[in-house]
């Protein structure tokens, strides 16, 4: 009997009980259920925007959601932009304007992000490797000062930028937008890159200088390749922020330099809101960002988790 009891106890010890298995199964169901609910909440706005491009006015006003059940899909939204199958090969002034704004967004976002990464990397390397003293301020204070610029509401800069850009003949120019976008994302780039450089031992650069490299040579040939994941992450985040920027584009541009977000907002008027056109423009505007999130997400995570600050 004792042996039998020992065998039973051994079996119970080596195999999880039914209650334990049910608990684990219930935990998994809860976790995956919560993830599914959150995924639905996160993706529903994108689905709503995309489905609205195929609706007519009554379908939009009545809140129809499911195509071919609540409403019959229609190309009205894409037709208003000259991008429907029956208008894509015809002349369309709206399509030309859309493509112009789309290119403005690409040029200003990529140009400002590249400039911000270059300047921000230099500033961050200085803050990481050298000790500065500006009155009572030290490196940490200077770094926090850069980051604190994000707290400043853009609207308080409206009048200074208007006056300055008018004097410099930068109103309604892509160069003007690139410069102001660079200033907008520069604090984030400096903060990310400073954390990146802090994780790189200074001895690596010192060893390169012992081998004959100058300070610039060690920075460009040795340090920057190691910090490349952080630079990629900073560049991608800068592109996203610049792409979505509306205020300065509407303020400093009018005909030649305005970007896609301004065109999206222009669909409101005295006759109401052209929801189908706005949805089509919004879909075209968020498509590049969705692709960035899907294909470059690992680079963003790798870059942000490689440094001390996450």
N, C-alpha and C positions, 0 to 999 in steps of 0.2 A: 504493500500500500504506500509505503513511504517513497519507494522508487517511482510508483505511479504518480504520486503527488509531485515529486520532483520533475518528472517528465512533463506533466501538465504546466507546472510553473515555468519550466524552461521554454515551452512552446509559447506561452503568453508573453514571456519576456522578449522572445525573438521576433514575434509578429505583432504589429500594432492591432489594437482592439478595433471592433467595429465602430465604437463611438468615436475613436480617434480618426478613423478613415472618414466618417461622416462629417466630422468637424473640419478636416482638411478640404473635403469636397465642398462643403458649405462656404468655407473661406475663399476658395477659388471662384466659386460661382459669384460671390459678392464682389470680388475684385474685378473679374472680367465684366460683370454687369455694370459696375460703376464706370469702368473704362469705356464701355459701349455707350453709356448715357452721356459721358463727357465728350466722346467723339462726335456723337450726334449734335450736341449743343455747339461744339466748335465748328462743325462743317455746315450746319444748317444755314447760317447767313450766306455762305458761298452758294449753296444750292438755291436759296431764295433769289439771290441776285441773278444767277444763271437762268432759272426758270422764268423770271420776270421778263427777260429779253424775248421770250416767245409768247407773251401774253398781249391781249388787247385791253383797252381801258376797262370794260366791265369785269374781266377776269382779275385785274389788279385790284379794283375797288372792292370786289367781293371776297378777296383773300383766297382765291383758288390756288391749290398747292400741287396736286397730283396731276401730271399731264395725261391726256387721253382718258382721264376719269372725271376730273373737275373741269378741265378746259382742253380745247383742241389747240395744239401748238401753232403759232403763227410767226412769220419772219419779220413782224413789224418793227421790233427793236433794231435788228441788224439792217433792215431795209432803210431805216432812218439815217444810218451812217454810210449807206452805200456798200455794205458788206454782206448783203444777202446773196444767195445763188443767182437771183435774177437781176441784180444790179452791180455785181462785182466787176463785170467787164464793160460797164458803161461809165461815162464821165460823171463824176460826182464831186461837187465843191466841198460837201461835208466830209467825204472820205479824204480828200486832199488836206483839209484842215485837221482832221484827226491824225493823219500820218505826220503832219508837221508838228503837232503838239507831242505826239509819241516820240519823235526824234529829238525834240527839245528836252523831253524828260530823260531820254537815254544819255544825251550829251552832257547835260547839267549834272545828272546823278553820277555818272562814271568819272567825269572830269573833276568834280568837287571831291569825290571819295578818294581818287588817286592823289590829288593834291593834299588832302587832309592826312592821308597815310604817310606821305613823304615828310611833311612838316611835323606831324605828330610823332613819328618815329624818332626824328632828330631831337625833339624836345623831351620825349620820354627817356631816351638814352642818356641825355644830360642829367635829368632828374634822378636816374637810377645809378649813374656812375660817379657823379661829382657832387660836392657839397656846396650849396649856394646860401648866401646870406643877403637878404634884402630888408634892411631895418630889423624888426623883430621876427621876420618871416624866415623859415627854413624850408627844406625840400618838401616836407609833408604839408606845410601851409600853402606852398605854391601849388602843389598838386590838388589840394582841396579847392583852392581858388579857381583853378581851371574847371573842375567839376561843378562848382557852385554856379557857373555861368548858365547851366541848364535850368536853374531855378528862375532866371530872368524871363518874364513873359515877352514874347516877340513883339507884341503891340507897342511896348514902350520904346522900341527901336524904330518905329515907323517914320516919325518925323526926321530924326537924324539921318537915316539911310536915304530918305527922299531928297533931302537937301544935299547930302554928300554926293549921291549918284547923279543928281542934276548938274552939279558943278564939274564932275568928272566925265560927263556924257556917257554914263553907264546904264541909264534907264532903258528898259526894253532891249537888253543885250544878253546873250548867253554868258559872256564873260562876267557880267555883273551878277548873274544868278550863281555862277560857279563860285565866285568869291564869297558871297554871303552864305551859300550852302557849306562851303569849307569852314567858315567861322562857326556855323551851327553844329557841325559834327566833330570839330576838332577836340573839344573836351573829352568826348567818349574815346576817341582814338588815343589820346595821350594817356588816359587812365588804363586802357587795355594794354597798350604797349609798355607802359612803365612796369606793370605786373609781369609782363613777359620777360623784360630785361632783368628784373629782379631775380628771376629763377635761373638765369644764366650766370655761372660763376665768373667773377672778374678775372680769375687766373687764365681763362681761355684767351681773352683778349690780350692780356699781358704776355702770355707765351707767344702769341703771334707777333707782337712788337719786338720781343727778344729775337725772333727769327728774321727780323728785318722789315716787318710791316709797319707802316705809319699808323697813327690813330684812326684815320679815315679808312686805310686799307684793312685794318683789323675789324672795323665796324662793318664795312661793306662785304668783305670776303668771308669773315668768320661768324660774327654775331648775327647779322641779318638772316643768313640761311637757317640758323637755329631758331630764330624768332619768327620764321615764315608762317607757321600756323596762326599765330596771333595776328599777324598782318592781314592774312586772308580773312579771319573772323572780323577784324575791325573794318576792312574794306566792304565786306558783305553787309554788315550792319549799317554802315554809312550809306551804301547804295539804297537800302530799304528806307532809311529815314529821309534821304533826299528825294526819293521817288514819291513819297507820300506827302511831301511838304506842299502846303497850299498858300499860306499867308504871304510869304515874300514873293512867290510867283505872281499872285494877284496884285500885290502892291507895286512891284518894280517892273512888271511886264505888262504889255498891252496887246501888241500885234505879233511881234517877231519872236518873243522869248517865253511866252506863257506856256506852261506845261499841262499835262493831261488832267491833274486834279482840278484845275480851274475850268477846263472844258466840261468836266463832270458836273461841277456846281452850276454852270451856266444853263443847265437844262430846266431851271426854275424860271418862271416868268409870270406875267400878268394873266396868262391863259391857264395857269396851273403848272403842274410838274409833269413833264413827259417821262413817266416812270420807265417805259420800255427803252427809250433812248438812254436815259441815265443808267439803267441796268446794263445795257450793252457796252456803254463806255466804261462802267465800273468793272465789268468782266474783263474787258481788254486791258484795263489798268492793273488789275490784281493778278492777271495770268503770269506775268514775269516773276512776281513775288512768290506765287505758289510754286513755280518751277524752281526758284532759288531754295525755298523751304524743303522741297522734296529731294532735290539732287545735291544740295550743298549743306544740308543740315549737319552732317557729320563733321564738316570742316568748321562750322560755327561752334559746335560743342567742343571739338578738339582744341580750338583756339582759345575758347573762354575758360576751359578747365585746365589748360596748361599753365596758366599764371596763378598768382596767389589770390586775386580777386575774381569772384565768380558772380 
